[in-house]
Amino acid sequence: MKRLTTLLLLTVCVLSAAAIEKTILIGPKTIGKGWKDNIVIQPEQFQKAVEGDIMTLYTIPARGTAQAAFQSPKDWQPIAPQYAYFSVKAPVRVTLTGDMLAGLKQYGLCIGGHDYQIVRVTLMPATDMTETEVWKGSFTAASNWSRNLDLQRSVFQGIRMGDALCFHFSEVGADAAFKLADTKWEALRSDVNGTRLSGDKFLWTISDQMQLVKLQLAGADGVVTHLGGKDFTLNRITVIRYASELDPDESTAQHAPREYALHPGELFRGEKAFPADYSQNLRLTAAPFQELTTDYTLVVSYRLMPDVEGPVLGFREQRGSWPDISGAKETQWRPLNGRTVVLPLDEQTLDKVKTKGLVISGRGFILNKVMVVKTPK
């Protein structure tokens, strides 16, 4: 009996040692071509998060060139310089800073990009992480990119897919930037190619087998990785490894809108919310407009949100500050009453949408369908 009790206690200890990874967004959410798609994770999903927690984006890339972006729905600026755009190849992990959390708790998070599908987004505590130091020293980058640090392959022995390299800096200047390159001085990935630095840490997740091979194999001179940049001092490199159990309770998670297959003539079909704060837009690329003539009309179907007063919809050009499709500098908002909204495709409008595409903006409605129909003679 004593042995059984001991085994039970050991089992409880083992189970409790693994931190819980909480799902905050459930997909699928397709992020298509041309930087036109995005989804906003609502602020309430971040209310219990604390500084140091780890947010993970799980995806299925549609192309090897797939990229994502983490932006604030307030002003569409990246939550940190390195997240303006980054490659999508494996789970993307972000250690949340105090500055990030302040914006996430107030405005939420917009995830955009191109050519991938979001499977889920999770949060887990920093306790679910081991950190091992693999390099320690003092390397100061010159202001003109003239100095580089050569890292031997021994630094990266034992790392594996999903691990993250954490670079610890001091004396970070206002224009600080850094680069990780292979033996041919080619950047290992776009988000470490002259990346702007803010703060004293930069986290880089190993998300591609080729990156791992380059880190672990030496060139002819015994050097596998070059680290360069400007206006910073590198003090340490650590390897961060994650291990967690996915929480089966998804009752509080936000669900991505259901996705539908497009029917002939449809440019969008689904359920996209346009809340009261004008934070959402639907961007349509120029591709589906190329074969259209002035015989066609754009038709928008939607349903009204019951709790938003004064719902409106506008059509905007996808250039500059997104002027109205009519050419007016300010958006010409159309009041919504539940009836479909039509946009005649005259020669001027066709020229604009065939060149740059179209943006649908507004507030107070759920967008269901955008299609083009041929106008009866």
Disulfide bonds with the S-S distance in Angstrom:
none
